[in-house]
Amino acid sequence: SRELRLRAEILRGLAATGKADFKFVVDTEADLEEIGEIVEISGIAPDRVFLMPKGVTVNELDERAAWLAGCCQAHGFRYSDRLHVRLFGSRRGV
């Protein structure tokens, strides 16, 4: 359930330290709505939020990268690529 996976009081405590970064893997634009809610209720500073495209191939990353990078710019979030996928493909352990 949402209550079990989203512990707002813990997220607020981590955000309040000013030392925690929050990384979200994004599959579709619909994921951005939930991320926005989490950021808002937790008081996470936008520059502590990293959005990473979901993908196991370079093509999947590229498809999501353009609109996701634009979203990061619009909201003050940071973009994080999946360099290991670009360098080594979807192999485990790299």
PDB file of N, CA, C and O in Angstrom, chain B, residues numbered from 101:
ATOM      1  N   SER B 101       0.827  -1.187   0.000  1.00  0.00           N
ATOM      2  CA  SER B 101       0.000   0.000   0.000  1.00  0.00           C
ATOM      3  C   SER B 101       0.876   1.257   0.000  1.00  0.00           C
ATOM      4  O   SER B 101       2.066   1.209   0.310  1.00  0.00           O
ATOM      5  N   ARG B 102       0.262   2.360  -0.350  1.00  0.00           N
ATOM      6  CA  ARG B 102       0.982   3.639  -0.411  1.00  0.00           C
ATOM      7  C   ARG B 102       1.563   4.019   0.958  1.00  0.00           C
ATOM      8  O   ARG B 102       2.672   4.546   1.039  1.00  0.00           O
ATOM      9  N   GLU B 103       0.815   3.753   2.021  1.00  0.00           N
ATOM     10  CA  GLU B 103       1.272   4.112   3.362  1.00  0.00           C
ATOM     11  C   GLU B 103       2.528   3.335   3.758  1.00  0.00           C
ATOM     12  O   GLU B 103       3.382   3.852   4.479  1.00  0.00           O
ATOM     13  N   LEU B 104       2.636   2.106   3.290  1.00  0.00           N
ATOM     14  CA  LEU B 104       3.798   1.288   3.629  1.00  0.00           C
ATOM     15  C   LEU B 104       5.040   1.706   2.844  1.00  0.00           C
ATOM     16  O   LEU B 104       6.154   1.629   3.362  1.00  0.00           O
ATOM     17  N   ARG B 105       4.861   2.144   1.612  1.00  0.00           N
ATOM     18  CA  ARG B 105       6.030   2.494   0.801  1.00  0.00           C
ATOM     19  C   ARG B 105       6.378   3.966   0.854  1.00  0.00           C
ATOM     20  O   ARG B 105       7.501   4.335   0.508  1.00  0.00           O
ATOM     21  N   LEU B 106       5.464   4.818   1.272  1.00  0.00           N
ATOM     22  CA  LEU B 106       5.728   6.252   1.336  1.00  0.00           C
ATOM     23  C   LEU B 106       5.651   6.704   2.788  1.00  0.00           C
ATOM     24  O   LEU B 106       4.561   6.903   3.324  1.00  0.00           O
ATOM     25  N   ARG B 107       6.781   6.862   3.408  1.00  0.00           N
ATOM     26  CA  ARG B 107       6.871   7.257   4.811  1.00  0.00           C
ATOM     27  C   ARG B 107       7.281   8.726   4.861  1.00  0.00           C
ATOM     28  O   ARG B 107       8.464   9.043   4.985  1.00  0.00           O
ATOM     29  N   ALA B 108       6.306   9.610   4.767  1.00  0.00           N
ATOM     30  CA  ALA B 108       6.548  11.046   4.655  1.00  0.00           C
ATOM     31  C   ALA B 108       7.383  11.586   5.809  1.00  0.00           C
ATOM     32  O   ALA B 108       8.256  12.428   5.597  1.00  0.00           O
ATOM     33  N   GLU B 109       7.124  11.111   7.038  1.00  0.00           N
ATOM     34  CA  GLU B 109       7.870  11.639   8.181  1.00  0.00           C
ATOM     35  C   GLU B 109       9.359  11.291   8.088  1.00  0.00           C
ATOM     36  O   GLU B 109      10.210  12.082   8.494  1.00  0.00           O
ATOM     37  N   ILE B 110       9.669  10.122   7.559  1.00  0.00           N
ATOM     38  CA  ILE B 110      11.072   9.734   7.388  1.00  0.00           C
ATOM     39  C   ILE B 110      11.705  10.562   6.280  1.00  0.00           C
ATOM     40  O   ILE B 110      12.832  11.037   6.422  1.00  0.00           O
ATOM     41  N   LEU B 111      10.985  10.735   5.179  1.00  0.00           N
ATOM     42  CA  LEU B 111      11.505  11.554   4.079  1.00  0.00           C
ATOM     43  C   LEU B 111      11.723  13.002   4.514  1.00  0.00           C
ATOM     44  O   LEU B 111      12.717  13.622   4.137  1.00  0.00           O
ATOM     45  N   ARG B 112      10.801  13.536   5.301  1.00  0.00           N
ATOM     46  CA  ARG B 112      10.968  14.909   5.812  1.00  0.00           C
ATOM     47  C   ARG B 112      12.217  15.017   6.687  1.00  0.00           C
ATOM     48  O   ARG B 112      12.964  15.991   6.597  1.00  0.00           O
ATOM     49  N   GLY B 113      12.434  14.015   7.529  1.00  0.00           N
ATOM     50  CA  GLY B 113      13.612  14.010   8.384  1.00  0.00           C
ATOM     51  C   GLY B 113      14.897  13.961   7.577  1.00  0.00           C
ATOM     52  O   GLY B 113      15.856  14.668   7.888  1.00  0.00           O
ATOM     53  N   LEU B 114      14.923  13.138   6.549  1.00  0.00           N
ATOM     54  CA  LEU B 114      16.107  13.075   5.688  1.00  0.00           C
ATOM     55  C   LEU B 114      16.302  14.382   4.925  1.00  0.00           C
ATOM     56  O   LEU B 114      17.422  14.882   4.815  1.00  0.00           O
ATOM     57  N   ALA B 115      15.218  14.928   4.405  1.00  0.00           N
ATOM     58  CA  ALA B 115      15.315  16.196   3.662  1.00  0.00           C
ATOM     59  C   ALA B 115      15.819  17.318   4.562  1.00  0.00           C
ATOM     60  O   ALA B 115      16.576  18.182   4.119  1.00  0.00           O
ATOM     61  N   ALA B 116      15.401  17.303   5.818  1.00  0.00           N
ATOM     62  CA  ALA B 116      15.775  18.368   6.748  1.00  0.00           C
ATOM     63  C   ALA B 116      17.270  18.379   7.055  1.00  0.00           C
ATOM     64  O   ALA B 116      17.801  19.405   7.480  1.00  0.00           O
ATOM     65  N   THR B 117      17.956  17.260   6.850  1.00  0.00           N
ATOM     66  CA  THR B 117      19.397  17.230   7.105  1.00  0.00           C
ATOM     67  C   THR B 117      20.166  18.067   6.094  1.00  0.00           C
ATOM     68  O   THR B 117      21.273  18.522   6.380  1.00  0.00           O
ATOM     69  N   GLY B 118      19.588  18.273   4.911  1.00  0.00           N
ATOM     70  CA  GLY B 118      20.277  18.992   3.854  1.00  0.00           C
ATOM     71  C   GLY B 118      21.411  18.200   3.222  1.00  0.00           C
ATOM     72  O   GLY B 118      22.151  18.720   2.388  1.00  0.00           O
ATOM     73  N   LYS B 119      21.543  16.947   3.621  1.00  0.00           N
ATOM     74  CA  LYS B 119      22.637  16.110   3.123  1.00  0.00           C
ATOM     75  C   LYS B 119      22.162  14.965   2.241  1.00  0.00           C
ATOM     76  O   LYS B 119      22.969  14.317   1.575  1.00  0.00           O
ATOM     77  N   ALA B 120      20.870  14.716   2.233  1.00  0.00           N
ATOM     78  CA  ALA B 120      20.333  13.574   1.498  1.00  0.00           C
ATOM     79  C   ALA B 120      19.940  13.970   0.084  1.00  0.00           C
ATOM     80  O   ALA B 120      19.346  15.025  -0.140  1.00  0.00           O
ATOM     81  N   ASP B 121      20.282  13.108  -0.866  1.00  0.00           N
ATOM     82  CA  ASP B 121      19.810  13.248  -2.235  1.00  0.00           C
ATOM     83  C   ASP B 121      18.729  12.202  -2.461  1.00  0.00           C
ATOM     84  O   ASP B 121      18.753  11.131  -1.854  1.00  0.00           O
ATOM     85  N   PHE B 122      17.785  12.517  -3.336  1.00  0.00           N
ATOM     86  CA  PHE B 122      16.658  11.633  -3.610  1.00  0.00           C
ATOM     87  C   PHE B 122      16.631  11.332  -5.102  1.00  0.00           C
ATOM     88  O   PHE B 122      16.444  12.232  -5.921  1.00  0.00           O
ATOM     89  N   LYS B 123      16.819  10.060  -5.452  1.00  0.00           N
ATOM     90  CA  LYS B 123      16.865   9.664  -6.860  1.00  0.00           C
ATOM     91  C   LYS B 123      15.617   8.853  -7.198  1.00  0.00           C
ATOM     92  O   LYS B 123      15.249   7.913  -6.493  1.00  0.00           O
ATOM     93  N   PHE B 124      14.984   9.244  -8.291  1.00  0.00           N
ATOM     94  CA  PHE B 124      13.788   8.556  -8.763  1.00  0.00           C
ATOM     95  C   PHE B 124      14.036   8.051 -10.176  1.00  0.00           C
ATOM     96  O   PHE B 124      14.541   8.788 -11.023  1.00  0.00           O
ATOM     97  N   VAL B 125      13.684   6.807 -10.428  1.00  0.00           N
ATOM     98  CA  VAL B 125      13.751   6.239 -11.768  1.00  0.00           C
ATOM     99  C   VAL B 125      12.403   6.497 -12.425  1.00  0.00           C
ATOM    100  O   VAL B 125      11.351   6.165 -11.878  1.00  0.00           O
ATOM    101  N   VAL B 126      12.456   7.099 -13.613  1.00  0.00           N
ATOM    102  CA  VAL B 126      11.233   7.540 -14.293  1.00  0.00           C
ATOM    103  C   VAL B 126      11.013   6.721 -15.562  1.00  0.00           C
ATOM    104  O   VAL B 126      11.886   6.637 -16.426  1.00  0.00           O
ATOM    105  N   ASP B 127       9.838   6.128 -15.652  1.00  0.00           N
ATOM    106  CA  ASP B 127       9.471   5.342 -16.827  1.00  0.00           C
ATOM    107  C   ASP B 127       8.617   6.171 -17.780  1.00  0.00           C
ATOM    108  O   ASP B 127       8.904   6.253 -18.974  1.00  0.00           O
ATOM    109  N   THR B 128       7.568   6.784 -17.243  1.00  0.00           N
ATOM    110  CA  THR B 128       6.660   7.561 -18.089  1.00  0.00           C
ATOM    111  C   THR B 128       6.410   8.926 -17.448  1.00  0.00           C
ATOM    112  O   THR B 128       6.752   9.153 -16.287  1.00  0.00           O
ATOM    113  N   GLU B 129       5.822   9.809 -18.207  1.00  0.00           N
ATOM    114  CA  GLU B 129       5.511  11.135 -17.679  1.00  0.00           C
ATOM    115  C   GLU B 129       4.532  11.057 -16.508  1.00  0.00           C
ATOM    116  O   GLU B 129       4.497  11.960 -15.673  1.00  0.00           O
ATOM    117  N   ALA B 130       3.742   9.993 -16.440  1.00  0.00           N
ATOM    118  CA  ALA B 130       2.811   9.821 -15.324  1.00  0.00           C
ATOM    119  C   ALA B 130       3.562   9.676 -14.000  1.00  0.00           C
ATOM    120  O   ALA B 130       3.036  10.047 -12.950  1.00  0.00           O
ATOM    121  N   ASP B 131       4.773   9.146 -14.036  1.00  0.00           N
ATOM    122  CA  ASP B 131       5.570   9.012 -12.814  1.00  0.00           C
ATOM    123  C   ASP B 131       5.888  10.373 -12.208  1.00  0.00           C
ATOM    124  O   ASP B 131       6.064  10.485 -10.995  1.00  0.00           O
ATOM    125  N   LEU B 132       5.961  11.395 -13.030  1.00  0.00           N
ATOM    126  CA  LEU B 132       6.338  12.727 -12.561  1.00  0.00           C
ATOM    127  C   LEU B 132       5.313  13.309 -11.594  1.00  0.00           C
ATOM    128  O   LEU B 132       5.673  14.084 -10.708  1.00  0.00           O
ATOM    129  N   GLU B 133       4.058  12.950 -11.750  1.00  0.00           N
ATOM    130  CA  GLU B 133       3.019  13.439 -10.835  1.00  0.00           C
ATOM    131  C   GLU B 133       3.265  12.918  -9.423  1.00  0.00           C
ATOM    132  O   GLU B 133       3.199  13.675  -8.454  1.00  0.00           O
ATOM    133  N   GLU B 134       3.549  11.625  -9.314  1.00  0.00           N
ATOM    134  CA  GLU B 134       3.812  11.056  -7.991  1.00  0.00           C
ATOM    135  C   GLU B 134       5.103  11.628  -7.394  1.00  0.00           C
ATOM    136  O   GLU B 134       5.162  11.914  -6.198  1.00  0.00           O
ATOM    137  N   ILE B 135       6.114  11.791  -8.213  1.00  0.00           N
ATOM    138  CA  ILE B 135       7.368  12.381  -7.735  1.00  0.00           C
ATOM    139  C   ILE B 135       7.119  13.793  -7.210  1.00  0.00           C
ATOM    140  O   ILE B 135       7.642  14.167  -6.160  1.00  0.00           O
ATOM    141  N   GLY B 136       6.330  14.569  -7.931  1.00  0.00           N
ATOM    142  CA  GLY B 136       5.986  15.916  -7.481  1.00  0.00           C
ATOM    143  C   GLY B 136       5.297  15.902  -6.133  1.00  0.00           C
ATOM    144  O   GLY B 136       5.594  16.739  -5.281  1.00  0.00           O
ATOM    145  N   GLU B 137       4.380  14.964  -5.922  1.00  0.00           N
ATOM    146  CA  GLU B 137       3.691  14.835  -4.630  1.00  0.00           C
ATOM    147  C   GLU B 137       4.675  14.493  -3.515  1.00  0.00           C
ATOM    148  O   GLU B 137       4.618  15.069  -2.429  1.00  0.00           O
ATOM    149  N   ILE B 138       5.568  13.564  -3.788  1.00  0.00           N
ATOM    150  CA  ILE B 138       6.548  13.154  -2.778  1.00  0.00           C
ATOM    151  C   ILE B 138       7.447  14.323  -2.406  1.00  0.00           C
ATOM    152  O   ILE B 138       7.709  14.561  -1.228  1.00  0.00           O
ATOM    153  N   VAL B 139       7.913  15.041  -3.398  1.00  0.00           N
ATOM    154  CA  VAL B 139       8.787  16.194  -3.151  1.00  0.00           C
ATOM    155  C   VAL B 139       8.051  17.241  -2.320  1.00  0.00           C
ATOM    156  O   VAL B 139       8.620  17.813  -1.390  1.00  0.00           O
ATOM    157  N   GLU B 140       6.797  17.488  -2.653  1.00  0.00           N
ATOM    158  CA  GLU B 140       6.019  18.511  -1.950  1.00  0.00           C
ATOM    159  C   GLU B 140       5.737  18.124  -0.494  1.00  0.00           C
ATOM    160  O   GLU B 140       5.975  18.925   0.411  1.00  0.00           O
ATOM    161  N   ILE B 141       5.240  16.921  -0.260  1.00  0.00           N
ATOM    162  CA  ILE B 141       4.873  16.549   1.115  1.00  0.00           C
ATOM    163  C   ILE B 141       6.091  16.309   2.005  1.00  0.00           C
ATOM    164  O   ILE B 141       5.992  16.340   3.231  1.00  0.00           O
ATOM    165  N   SER B 142       7.237  16.071   1.375  1.00  0.00           N
ATOM    166  CA  SER B 142       8.449  15.784   2.143  1.00  0.00           C
ATOM    167  C   SER B 142       9.335  17.002   2.331  1.00  0.00           C
ATOM    168  O   SER B 142      10.293  16.959   3.103  1.00  0.00           O
ATOM    169  N   GLY B 143       9.027  18.086   1.636  1.00  0.00           N
ATOM    170  CA  GLY B 143       9.844  19.290   1.749  1.00  0.00           C
ATOM    171  C   GLY B 143      11.239  19.115   1.178  1.00  0.00           C
ATOM    172  O   GLY B 143      12.191  19.728   1.659  1.00  0.00           O
ATOM    173  N   ILE B 144      11.364  18.285   0.159  1.00  0.00           N
ATOM    174  CA  ILE B 144      12.662  18.041  -0.462  1.00  0.00           C
ATOM    175  C   ILE B 144      13.014  19.224  -1.358  1.00  0.00           C
ATOM    176  O   ILE B 144      12.208  19.637  -2.192  1.00  0.00           O
ATOM    177  N   ALA B 145      14.211  19.765  -1.187  1.00  0.00           N
ATOM    178  CA  ALA B 145      14.670  20.857  -2.048  1.00  0.00           C
ATOM    179  C   ALA B 145      14.848  20.317  -3.465  1.00  0.00           C
ATOM    180  O   ALA B 145      15.437  19.252  -3.649  1.00  0.00           O
ATOM    181  N   PRO B 146      14.346  21.040  -4.470  1.00  0.00           N
ATOM    182  CA  PRO B 146      14.441  20.544  -5.845  1.00  0.00           C
ATOM    183  C   PRO B 146      15.858  20.174  -6.281  1.00  0.00           C
ATOM    184  O   PRO B 146      16.040  19.224  -7.042  1.00  0.00           O
ATOM    185  N   ASP B 147      16.859  20.911  -5.810  1.00  0.00           N
ATOM    186  CA  ASP B 147      18.223  20.600  -6.257  1.00  0.00           C
ATOM    187  C   ASP B 147      18.794  19.346  -5.597  1.00  0.00           C
ATOM    188  O   ASP B 147      19.921  18.950  -5.895  1.00  0.00           O
ATOM    189  N   ARG B 148      18.027  18.719  -4.703  1.00  0.00           N
ATOM    190  CA  ARG B 148      18.426  17.448  -4.096  1.00  0.00           C
ATOM    191  C   ARG B 148      17.714  16.268  -4.760  1.00  0.00           C
ATOM    192  O   ARG B 148      17.864  15.125  -4.328  1.00  0.00           O
ATOM    193  N   VAL B 149      16.929  16.554  -5.825  1.00  0.00           N
ATOM    194  CA  VAL B 149      16.169  15.529  -6.535  1.00  0.00           C
ATOM    195  C   VAL B 149      16.876  15.195  -7.842  1.00  0.00           C
ATOM    196  O   VAL B 149      17.172  16.083  -8.642  1.00  0.00           O
ATOM    197  N   PHE B 150      17.143  13.911  -8.052  1.00  0.00           N
ATOM    198  CA  PHE B 150      17.733  13.421  -9.288  1.00  0.00           C
ATOM    199  C   PHE B 150      16.710  12.538  -9.985  1.00  0.00           C
ATOM    200  O   PHE B 150      16.137  11.639  -9.370  1.00  0.00           O
ATOM    201  N   LEU B 151      16.481  12.794 -11.269  1.00  0.00           N
ATOM    202  CA  LEU B 151      15.587  11.957 -12.062  1.00  0.00           C
ATOM    203  C   LEU B 151      16.425  11.181 -13.063  1.00  0.00           C
ATOM    204  O   LEU B 151      17.248  11.752 -13.779  1.00  0.00           O
ATOM    205  N   MET B 152      16.206   9.874 -13.106  1.00  0.00           N
ATOM    206  CA  MET B 152      16.947   8.983 -13.987  1.00  0.00           C
ATOM    207  C   MET B 152      15.959   8.257 -14.891  1.00  0.00           C
ATOM    208  O   MET B 152      14.958   7.729 -14.407  1.00  0.00           O
ATOM    209  N   PRO B 153      16.222   8.221 -16.196  1.00  0.00           N
ATOM    210  CA  PRO B 153      15.302   7.498 -17.080  1.00  0.00           C
ATOM    211  C   PRO B 153      15.404   5.994 -16.869  1.00  0.00           C
ATOM    212  O   PRO B 153      16.493   5.453 -16.673  1.00  0.00           O
ATOM    213  N   LYS B 154      14.261   5.329 -16.912  1.00  0.00           N
ATOM    214  CA  LYS B 154      14.259   3.873 -16.868  1.00  0.00           C
ATOM    215  C   LYS B 154      14.622   3.371 -18.258  1.00  0.00           C
ATOM    216  O   LYS B 154      14.130   3.899 -19.255  1.00  0.00           O
ATOM    217  N   GLY B 155      15.454   2.384 -18.330  1.00  0.00           N
ATOM    218  CA  GLY B 155      15.799   1.813 -19.618  1.00  0.00           C
ATOM    219  C   GLY B 155      16.965   0.866 -19.496  1.00  0.00           C
ATOM    220  O   GLY B 155      17.870   1.074 -18.689  1.00  0.00           O
ATOM    221  N   VAL B 156      16.938  -0.179 -20.305  1.00  0.00           N
ATOM    222  CA  VAL B 156      18.031  -1.142 -20.310  1.00  0.00           C
ATOM    223  C   VAL B 156      18.790  -1.136 -21.630  1.00  0.00           C
ATOM    224  O   VAL B 156      19.736  -1.899 -21.823  1.00  0.00           O
ATOM    225  N   THR B 157      18.355  -0.253 -22.543  1.00  0.00           N
ATOM    226  CA  THR B 157      19.074  -0.079 -23.812  1.00  0.00           C
ATOM    227  C   THR B 157      19.330   1.413 -24.013  1.00  0.00           C
ATOM    228  O   THR B 157      18.653   2.259 -23.429  1.00  0.00           O
ATOM    229  N   VAL B 158      20.304   1.711 -24.838  1.00  0.00           N
ATOM    230  CA  VAL B 158      20.605   3.105 -25.139  1.00  0.00           C
ATOM    231  C   VAL B 158      19.404   3.767 -25.819  1.00  0.00           C
ATOM    232  O   VAL B 158      19.113   4.933 -25.554  1.00  0.00           O
ATOM    233  N   ASN B 159      18.716   3.046 -26.678  1.00  0.00           N
ATOM    234  CA  ASN B 159      17.532   3.615 -27.343  1.00  0.00           C
ATOM    235  C   ASN B 159      16.447   3.992 -26.346  1.00  0.00           C
ATOM    236  O   ASN B 159      15.831   5.051 -26.469  1.00  0.00           O
ATOM    237  N   GLU B 160      16.206   3.132 -25.358  1.00  0.00           N
ATOM    238  CA  GLU B 160      15.204   3.443 -24.330  1.00  0.00           C
ATOM    239  C   GLU B 160      15.617   4.684 -23.535  1.00  0.00           C
ATOM    240  O   GLU B 160      14.788   5.546 -23.244  1.00  0.00           O
ATOM    241  N   LEU B 161      16.894   4.768 -23.188  1.00  0.00           N
ATOM    242  CA  LEU B 161      17.373   5.945 -22.453  1.00  0.00           C
ATOM    243  C   LEU B 161      17.201   7.202 -23.291  1.00  0.00           C
ATOM    244  O   LEU B 161      16.729   8.224 -22.794  1.00  0.00           O
ATOM    245  N   ASP B 162      17.582   7.127 -24.555  1.00  0.00           N
ATOM    246  CA  ASP B 162      17.473   8.293 -25.435  1.00  0.00           C
ATOM    247  C   ASP B 162      16.033   8.749 -25.599  1.00  0.00           C
ATOM    248  O   ASP B 162      15.764   9.949 -25.641  1.00  0.00           O
ATOM    249  N   GLU B 163      15.098   7.795 -25.694  1.00  0.00           N
ATOM    250  CA  GLU B 163      13.680   8.136 -25.848  1.00  0.00           C
ATOM    251  C   GLU B 163      13.171   8.947 -24.666  1.00  0.00           C
ATOM    252  O   GLU B 163      12.375   9.870 -24.838  1.00  0.00           O
ATOM    253  N   ARG B 164      13.625   8.606 -23.479  1.00  0.00           N
ATOM    254  CA  ARG B 164      13.153   9.281 -22.269  1.00  0.00           C
ATOM    255  C   ARG B 164      13.990  10.509 -21.915  1.00  0.00           C
ATOM    256  O   ARG B 164      13.503  11.423 -21.249  1.00  0.00           O
ATOM    257  N   ALA B 165      15.232  10.531 -22.354  1.00  0.00           N
ATOM    258  CA  ALA B 165      16.173  11.582 -21.931  1.00  0.00           C
ATOM    259  C   ALA B 165      15.699  12.981 -22.319  1.00  0.00           C
ATOM    260  O   ALA B 165      15.780  13.898 -21.501  1.00  0.00           O
ATOM    261  N   ALA B 166      15.213  13.166 -23.526  1.00  0.00           N
ATOM    262  CA  ALA B 166      14.860  14.510 -23.995  1.00  0.00           C
ATOM    263  C   ALA B 166      13.770  15.147 -23.148  1.00  0.00           C
ATOM    264  O   ALA B 166      13.940  16.267 -22.668  1.00  0.00           O
ATOM    265  N   TRP B 167      12.655  14.452 -22.957  1.00  0.00           N
ATOM    266  CA  TRP B 167      11.571  15.061 -22.177  1.00  0.00           C
ATOM    267  C   TRP B 167      11.897  15.078 -20.693  1.00  0.00           C
ATOM    268  O   TRP B 167      11.447  15.974 -19.978  1.00  0.00           O
ATOM    269  N   LEU B 168      12.666  14.109 -20.213  1.00  0.00           N
ATOM    270  CA  LEU B 168      13.000  14.081 -18.797  1.00  0.00           C
ATOM    271  C   LEU B 168      13.981  15.198 -18.441  1.00  0.00           C
ATOM    272  O   LEU B 168      13.845  15.829 -17.393  1.00  0.00           O
ATOM    273  N   ALA B 169      14.952  15.443 -19.294  1.00  0.00           N
ATOM    274  CA  ALA B 169      15.897  16.545 -19.052  1.00  0.00           C
ATOM    275  C   ALA B 169      15.154  17.880 -19.042  1.00  0.00           C
ATOM    276  O   ALA B 169      15.461  18.753 -18.230  1.00  0.00           O
ATOM    277  N   GLY B 170      14.193  18.041 -19.925  1.00  0.00           N
ATOM    278  CA  GLY B 170      13.379  19.261 -19.943  1.00  0.00           C
ATOM    279  C   GLY B 170      12.576  19.420 -18.674  1.00  0.00           C
ATOM    280  O   GLY B 170      12.437  20.531 -18.162  1.00  0.00           O
ATOM    281  N   CYS B 171      12.046  18.328 -18.160  1.00  0.00           N
ATOM    282  CA  CYS B 171      11.302  18.360 -16.897  1.00  0.00           C
ATOM    283  C   CYS B 171      12.220  18.776 -15.753  1.00  0.00           C
ATOM    284  O   CYS B 171      11.835  19.571 -14.896  1.00  0.00           O
ATOM    285  N   CYS B 172      13.418  18.243 -15.746  1.00  0.00           N
ATOM    286  CA  CYS B 172      14.379  18.611 -14.700  1.00  0.00           C
ATOM    287  C   CYS B 172      14.654  20.108 -14.731  1.00  0.00           C
ATOM    288  O   CYS B 172      14.669  20.761 -13.688  1.00  0.00           O
ATOM    289  N   GLN B 173      14.869  20.646 -15.912  1.00  0.00           N
ATOM    290  CA  GLN B 173      15.120  22.082 -16.038  1.00  0.00           C
ATOM    291  C   GLN B 173      13.928  22.888 -15.553  1.00  0.00           C
ATOM    292  O   GLN B 173      14.097  23.891 -14.860  1.00  0.00           O
ATOM    293  N   ALA B 174      12.731  22.461 -15.907  1.00  0.00           N
ATOM    294  CA  ALA B 174      11.518  23.202 -15.553  1.00  0.00           C
ATOM    295  C   ALA B 174      11.261  23.226 -14.046  1.00  0.00           C
ATOM    296  O   ALA B 174      10.691  24.187 -13.530  1.00  0.00           O
ATOM    297  N   HIS B 175      11.675  22.177 -13.344  1.00  0.00           N
ATOM    298  CA  HIS B 175      11.363  22.055 -11.919  1.00  0.00           C
ATOM    299  C   HIS B 175      12.566  22.246 -11.001  1.00  0.00           C
ATOM    300  O   HIS B 175      12.434  22.172  -9.779  1.00  0.00           O
ATOM    301  N   GLY B 176      13.728  22.488 -11.580  1.00  0.00           N
ATOM    302  CA  GLY B 176      14.931  22.672 -10.769  1.00  0.00           C
ATOM    303  C   GLY B 176      15.523  21.378 -10.252  1.00  0.00           C
ATOM    304  O   GLY B 176      16.329  21.385  -9.322  1.00  0.00           O
ATOM    305  N   PHE B 177      15.115  20.239 -10.866  1.00  0.00           N
ATOM    306  CA  PHE B 177      15.662  18.940 -10.494  1.00  0.00           C
ATOM    307  C   PHE B 177      16.967  18.713 -11.257  1.00  0.00           C
ATOM    308  O   PHE B 177      17.315  19.482 -12.153  1.00  0.00           O
ATOM    309  N   ARG B 178      17.671  17.663 -10.898  1.00  0.00           N
ATOM    310  CA  ARG B 178      18.891  17.272 -11.594  1.00  0.00           C
ATOM    311  C   ARG B 178      18.604  16.029 -12.425  1.00  0.00           C
ATOM    312  O   ARG B 178      17.786  15.185 -12.058  1.00  0.00           O
ATOM    313  N   TYR B 179      19.294  15.941 -13.541  1.00  0.00           N
ATOM    314  CA  TYR B 179      19.161  14.782 -14.428  1.00  0.00           C
ATOM    315  C   TYR B 179      20.317  13.829 -14.155  1.00  0.00           C
ATOM    316  O   TYR B 179      21.459  14.264 -14.008  1.00  0.00           O
ATOM    317  N   SER B 180      20.030  12.542 -14.088  1.00  0.00           N
ATOM    318  CA  SER B 180      21.057  11.523 -13.894  1.00  0.00           C
ATOM    319  C   SER B 180      20.880  10.451 -14.962  1.00  0.00           C
ATOM    320  O   SER B 180      19.835   9.806 -15.044  1.00  0.00           O
ATOM    321  N   ASP B 181      21.901  10.272 -15.767  1.00  0.00           N
ATOM    322  CA  ASP B 181      21.838   9.258 -16.813  1.00  0.00           C
ATOM    323  C   ASP B 181      22.219   7.898 -16.234  1.00  0.00           C
ATOM    324  O   ASP B 181      22.651   7.804 -15.085  1.00  0.00           O
ATOM    325  N   ARG B 182      22.060   6.874 -17.015  1.00  0.00           N
ATOM    326  CA  ARG B 182      22.471   5.521 -16.620  1.00  0.00           C
ATOM    327  C   ARG B 182      23.709   5.164 -17.434  1.00  0.00           C
ATOM    328  O   ARG B 182      23.642   4.406 -18.402  1.00  0.00           O
ATOM    329  N   LEU B 183      24.832   5.726 -17.019  1.00  0.00           N
ATOM    330  CA  LEU B 183      26.078   5.576 -17.756  1.00  0.00           C
ATOM    331  C   LEU B 183      26.474   4.111 -17.910  1.00  0.00           C
ATOM    332  O   LEU B 183      27.001   3.717 -18.950  1.00  0.00           O
ATOM    333  N   HIS B 184      26.226   3.312 -16.893  1.00  0.00           N
ATOM    334  CA  HIS B 184      26.587   1.896 -16.980  1.00  0.00           C
ATOM    335  C   HIS B 184      25.850   1.195 -18.117  1.00  0.00           C
ATOM    336  O   HIS B 184      26.410   0.300 -18.751  1.00  0.00           O
ATOM    337  N   VAL B 185      24.602   1.584 -18.388  1.00  0.00           N
ATOM    338  CA  VAL B 185      23.861   1.002 -19.510  1.00  0.00           C
ATOM    339  C   VAL B 185      24.482   1.465 -20.820  1.00  0.00           C
ATOM    340  O   VAL B 185      24.635   0.670 -21.748  1.00  0.00           O
ATOM    341  N   ARG B 186      24.836   2.726 -20.905  1.00  0.00           N
ATOM    342  CA  ARG B 186      25.454   3.242 -22.130  1.00  0.00           C
ATOM    343  C   ARG B 186      26.805   2.572 -22.404  1.00  0.00           C
ATOM    344  O   ARG B 186      27.143   2.311 -23.559  1.00  0.00           O
ATOM    345  N   LEU B 187      27.560   2.300 -21.373  1.00  0.00           N
ATOM    346  CA  LEU B 187      28.892   1.718 -21.546  1.00  0.00           C
ATOM    347  C   LEU B 187      28.882   0.207 -21.709  1.00  0.00           C
ATOM    348  O   LEU B 187      29.628  -0.337 -22.522  1.00  0.00           O
ATOM    349  N   PHE B 188      28.026  -0.483 -20.926  1.00  0.00           N
ATOM    350  CA  PHE B 188      28.106  -1.940 -20.859  1.00  0.00           C
ATOM    351  C   PHE B 188      26.820  -2.650 -21.245  1.00  0.00           C
ATOM    352  O   PHE B 188      26.775  -3.879 -21.203  1.00  0.00           O
ATOM    353  N   GLY B 189      25.779  -1.930 -21.618  1.00  0.00           N
ATOM    354  CA  GLY B 189      24.515  -2.572 -21.924  1.00  0.00           C
ATOM    355  C   GLY B 189      23.790  -2.961 -20.651  1.00  0.00           C
ATOM    356  O   GLY B 189      24.024  -2.367 -19.598  1.00  0.00           O
ATOM    357  N   SER B 190      22.928  -3.932 -20.730  1.00  0.00           N
ATOM    358  CA  SER B 190      22.103  -4.311 -19.589  1.00  0.00           C
ATOM    359  C   SER B 190      22.706  -5.442 -18.758  1.00  0.00           C
ATOM    360  O   SER B 190      21.996  -6.110 -18.006  1.00  0.00           O
ATOM    361  N   ARG B 191      23.996  -5.652 -18.892  1.00  0.00           N
ATOM    362  CA  ARG B 191      24.653  -6.716 -18.116  1.00  0.00           C
ATOM    363  C   ARG B 191      24.561  -6.420 -16.625  1.00  0.00           C
ATOM    364  O   ARG B 191      24.656  -5.268 -16.201  1.00  0.00           O
ATOM    365  N   ARG B 192      24.377  -7.465 -15.844  1.00  0.00           N
ATOM    366  CA  ARG B 192      24.317  -7.326 -14.385  1.00  0.00           C
ATOM    367  C   ARG B 192      25.738  -7.245 -13.833  1.00  0.00           C
ATOM    368  O   ARG B 192      26.673  -7.817 -14.392  1.00  0.00           O
ATOM    369  N   GLY B 193      25.876  -6.521 -12.722  1.00  0.00           N
ATOM    370  CA  GLY B 193      27.140  -6.504 -12.024  1.00  0.00           C
ATOM    371  C   GLY B 193      28.165  -5.517 -12.538  1.00  0.00           C
ATOM    372  O   GLY B 193      29.333  -5.581 -12.156  1.00  0.00           O
ATOM    373  N   VAL B 194      27.747  -4.606 -13.396  1.00  0.00           N
ATOM    374  CA  VAL B 194      28.696  -3.589 -13.893  1.00  0.00           C
ATOM    375  C   VAL B 194      28.294  -2.209 -13.422  1.00  0.00           C
ATOM    376  O   VAL B 194      28.968  -1.229 -13.738  1.00  0.00           O
TER     377      VAL B 194
END
